[in-house]
């Protein structure tokens, strides 16, 4: 009997394909751009206003306030220690990018040190710092890289304590923000929470893109007519799903159509014209990859 893991040949089919040289170069360029944006956010908005919204960057803000040591040196020290501790959990390609990100982010923090901050309003600094940090991290993640930091520490906690990765990340960031509240003020900790929230939402936006699509499920007795109308009049593909009525037990076909927001009204008109009694569900979908939508990659 074949083992549950399958043969080596079958497992090889699911390995990530090797990237071409141009694609690899693009990813490294994005990694540096993302790290630079994060450094700008730190030096222009977050650090001058003592907004320590989690991560190694937040720790460096706190330590600088207490000891006077430059944030870049603190970040290098912590990142290198965490990278060494978490090295065995990283794949080769990811480890290389993490090593580069671990060095690049503090380097850019050092190079952009002393840049003037456009505001001393802590709320504005939290919002704009959170947005810029989210953009930077989103770009780094799209490059399939990392800037190291507490993400590696979270993996170690997850490995040795059994806590979920999400809980480990929240716990460490929470400890940083709590410490900021003690060192600076409770108000600064609240601003840091705002910055952390904005960062997470911005990362989602960068990862998923700005073009939100819709997915429609249509239950109708006029499946063939509706299919033809969607394919020809709306010029969209569709998928036919086999459904079973929960009350009647009757088999019925369900049409699934993915479309842009601008096409929703046309779809409604088509359905109403072909079968006014059709049952239609239309909901949001964050990201669609494939022909007619975003290129997969």
C-alpha positions in Angstrom: 0.0 0.0 0.0 1.3 3.5 -0.9 2.0 5.7 2.1 -0.3 8.6 2.7 2.4 11.1 1.8 2.5 9.7 -1.8 5.6 8.8 -3.8 8.5 11.2 -4.3 7.5 11.6 -7.9 4.0 12.7 -6.9 5.3 15.1 -4.3 7.7 16.7 -6.8 4.7 17.7 -8.9 3.6 20.1 -6.2 7.0 21.9 -5.8 7.0 25.6 -6.6 8.4 26.2 -10.1 11.8 27.8 -10.3 11.6 31.5 -11.1 13.2 32.9 -14.2 16.1 35.4 -13.7 14.0 38.5 -14.6 11.3 37.4 -12.2 13.8 36.8 -9.4 15.4 40.2 -10.0 12.0 41.8 -9.9 11.3 40.2 -6.5 14.5 41.4 -5.1 13.9 44.9 -6.4 10.4 44.8 -4.8 12.0 43.6 -1.5 14.3 46.6 -1.4 11.5 49.0 -2.3 9.3 47.6 0.4 12.0 47.9 3.0 12.8 51.5 2.0 9.1 52.5 2.3 8.9 50.9 5.7 12.1 52.8 6.8 10.5 56.1 5.6 7.4 55.4 7.6 9.4 54.6 10.7 11.7 57.7 10.5 9.1 60.2 9.2 6.0 59.3 11.1 6.3 56.6 13.7 9.6 57.1 15.6 9.5 60.9 15.9 6.0 60.6 17.5 6.9 57.6 19.7 4.3 55.4 18.0 5.5 51.8 18.7 2.9 49.8 16.8 4.5 46.3 17.3 7.4 44.5 15.8 11.1 45.0 16.1 10.6 48.6 14.8 8.4 49.3 17.8 10.9 47.7 20.2 13.6 49.9 18.8 11.5 53.0 19.4 11.1 52.0 23.0 14.7 51.0 23.6 16.0 54.2 21.9 13.8 56.3 24.3 15.3 54.4 27.3 18.9 54.0 26.3 19.6 56.4 23.4 20.8 53.7 21.1 20.0 54.3 17.5 17.0 52.2 16.2 18.9 50.8 13.3 21.5 49.1 15.6 18.8 47.7 17.8 16.9 46.3 14.8 20.0 44.7 13.3 20.8 43.0 16.6 17.3 41.7 17.2 16.7 40.7 13.6 20.0 38.8 13.3 19.4 36.9 16.6 15.9 36.0 15.5 17.0 35.0 12.1 19.6 32.6 13.5 17.1 31.2 15.9 14.5 30.6 13.2 16.8 29.6 10.3 15.8 26.0 10.3 12.1 26.8 9.8 12.8 28.7 6.5 13.2 27.3 3.0 16.3 28.1 1.1 14.8 30.9 -1.1 12.8 32.4 1.7 15.8 32.3 4.0 17.9 34.2 1.5 15.3 36.9 1.1 14.7 37.1 4.8 18.4 37.5 5.4 18.5 40.4 2.8 15.4 42.0 4.3 16.8 41.6 7.8 19.9 43.7 6.7 18.1 46.1 4.3 15.4 47.5 6.6 17.7 48.7 9.4 20.2 50.0 6.7 17.5 52.1 5.2 16.4 53.2 8.7 20.0 54.4 9.3 20.3 56.1 5.9 16.9 58.0 6.2 17.5 58.9 9.9 16.9 62.6 10.6 14.4 63.2 7.8 11.9 65.9 8.9 8.4 64.8 10.0 5.6 66.6 8.3 3.4 66.4 11.5 3.7 66.3 15.3 0.0 65.2 15.5 0.2 61.6 16.9 -3.1 60.5 15.3 -2.0 61.6 11.9 1.4 60.0 12.4 -0.3 56.7 13.4 -2.6 56.8 10.4 0.0 57.7 7.8 2.7 55.6 9.4 0.4 52.7 9.4 -0.5 53.2 5.8 3.1 53.5 4.6 4.2 50.5 6.8 1.4 48.4 5.3 2.4 49.4 1.8 6.0 48.5 2.5 5.1 45.2 4.0 2.6 44.4 1.3 5.3 45.0 -1.4 7.7 42.8 0.6 5.1 40.0 0.9 4.3 40.3 -2.9 8.0 39.7 -3.4 7.6 36.5 -1.3 10.1 38.0 1.2 10.3 39.1 4.8 12.1 41.7 6.8 12.5 39.2 9.7 11.6 40.5 13.1 8.9 39.2 15.3 7.3 37.1 12.6 10.2 34.6 13.1 9.8 34.8 16.9 6.1 34.0 16.4 7.1 30.9 14.5 9.3 29.8 17.3 6.5 30.3 19.9 4.1 28.4 17.6 6.6 25.5 17.3 7.4 25.1 21.0 4.2 26.1 22.8 1.5 24.9 20.4 -0.1 28.4 20.2 -1.5 29.3 16.8 0.6 31.5 14.7 -2.0 34.3 14.7 -2.2 34.2 18.5 1.6 34.3 18.8 1.8 37.4 16.5 -1.0 39.2 18.4 0.7 38.3 21.7 4.1 39.7 20.8 2.7 42.8 19.2 0.5 43.3 22.2 3.5 43.0 24.5 5.3 45.7 22.5 2.3 48.1 22.6 1.8 47.4 26.3 5.4 48.2 27.0 5.1 51.4 24.9 2.1 52.4 27.1 4.3 51.9 30.2 7.3 53.7 28.8 5.6 56.5 27.0 1.9 56.9 28.0 -1.3 54.9 27.7 -2.4 57.3 25.1 0.6 56.5 22.9 -0.3 52.8 23.2 -3.8 53.5 21.9 -2.3 55.4 19.0 0.0 52.5 18.3 -3.1 50.2 18.2 -4.5 52.4 15.5 -1.3 52.3 13.5 -1.2 48.5 13.8 -4.8 48.2 12.6 -4.3 50.5 9.6 -1.1 48.5 8.7 -3.0 45.2 8.6 -5.8 46.6 6.5 -3.3 48.2 4.1 -1.4 44.9 3.7 -4.7 43.2 2.7 -5.4 45.9 0.2 -1.9 45.6 -1.4 -2.1 41.8 -1.4 -5.6 41.6 -2.9 -5.5 44.7 -5.2 -8.0 47.5 -5.6 -10.4 45.8 -8.0 -13.0 44.0 -6.1 -15.1 41.5 -8.1 -18.5 39.9 -7.6 -19.6 36.3 -7.7 -23.2 35.4 -8.5 -25.0 32.1 -7.9 -28.1 31.6 -10.0 -30.7 28.9 -9.4 -33.2 28.7 -12.3 -35.3 26.4 -14.4 -34.1 28.2 -17.5 -30.4 27.1 -17.2 -29.7 26.7 -20.9 -31.2 30.1 -21.8 -29.5 31.9 -19.0 -26.2 30.2 -19.8 -26.4 31.4 -23.4 -27.3 34.9 -22.4 -24.4 35.2 -19.9 -21.9 33.8 -22.4 -23.1 35.9 -25.3 -24.7 39.1 -24.0 -22.6 39.5 -20.9 -19.5 37.9 -22.5 -18.6 36.1 -19.3 -17.7 32.5 -18.6 -19.7 30.5 -16.1 -19.6 27.2 -14.2 -22.5 24.8 -13.8 -22.7 23.3 -10.3 -24.9 20.4 -9.4 -27.3 21.3 -6.6 -29.9 19.5 -4.5 -33.0 21.2 -3.2 -33.0 21.0 0.6 -36.8 21.0 0.9 -37.9 19.2 -2.3 -34.8 17.0 -2.7 -35.0 17.8 -6.5 -31.7 18.0 -8.4 -31.1 21.4 -10.0 -28.3 23.2 -11.7 -26.7 26.2 -10.1 -24.8 28.7 -12.3 -21.8 30.4 -10.9 -20.7 33.6 -12.6 -17.7 35.8 -11.6 -17.9 39.4 -12.9 -16.8 43.0 -12.3 -18.9 45.4 -10.2 -19.9 47.3 -13.3 -21.5 44.2 -14.8 -23.8 43.5 -11.9 -26.7 45.6 -13.3 -26.5 43.9 -16.7 -26.5 40.5 -15.1 -29.6 41.4 -13.1 -31.3 42.6 -16.2 -30.5 39.4 -18.1 -31.8 37.2 -15.3 -35.0 39.2 -15.0 -35.6 39.0 -18.7 -34.9 35.3 -19.1 -36.4 34.0 -15.8 -38.1 36.5 -13.4 -38.5 33.7 -10.9 -34.8 32.8 -10.7 -33.1 32.8 -7.3 -29.9 34.9 -7.3 -27.2 35.4 -4.7 -24.5 38.1 -5.4 -21.6 38.6 -3.0 -18.2 40.2 -2.9 -15.0 38.3 -3.7 -11.7 39.9 -2.9 -9.4 38.5 -5.5 -9.9 36.7 -8.8 -7.1 35.2 -10.8 -7.4 33.9 -14.3 -8.6 34.8 -17.8 -10.6 38.1 -17.9 -9.4 39.1 -14.5 -6.0 39.6 -12.8 -3.0 37.6 -14.2 -2.1 34.7 -12.0 1.3 35.4 -10.6 
